[in-house]
Amino acid sequence: MLQWRLAIDPRHIPHYLTDDHIQPLTKLIPETAMERRTVHRFAAVTAIRSYGFSLEEATAALDLPYGWGARANKAVAHWTRWTKANDAAAQVATAVQDVVDRFNSFPPKIDYQQRRRALDG
């Protein structure tokens, strides 16, 4: 279980986080280390998992298609490999804590889950 905890409703987390939200993570890695969308999705899924959700529950909360958890798992695995290769576990944990703290301190006002479902018709 993750040590940090999201205090806001996960419905307010967009599935593609803004650059401002992921800045603590992007400061850790060089531009060429991994695709930016991997960073955005890793941060969103990890933030929602800190609410106590499983990987599949987190992807469902983001309204990603069922089974996307496997792809999210690849993003998490990519981060895990990068973290181990760069001996950066403590730095990544601190950066993720910062991402979660940003959400807790400045929660988005938009219910992204309701918005996504309304756009789907």
WOTAQUI-V151756 format. One record per pair of residues at least 12 apart in sequence whose C-alpha atoms are under 6 Angstrom apart, sorted by the first residue. I is the first residue (numbers start at 1). J is the second residue. Records with the same first field share a line. If there is no record, write none. Layout:
BEGIN
I: J, J
END
This chain:
BEGIN
2: 50
4: 97
5: 50, 51
6: 50, 51, 100
7: 104
10: 48
11: 111, 112, 113
12: 108, 110, 111, 112
14: 112
15: 44, 62
16: 40, 41
17: 40
21: 99
24: 95
25: 95
38: 75
42: 75
45: 58
47: 100
55: 69
56: 69
END
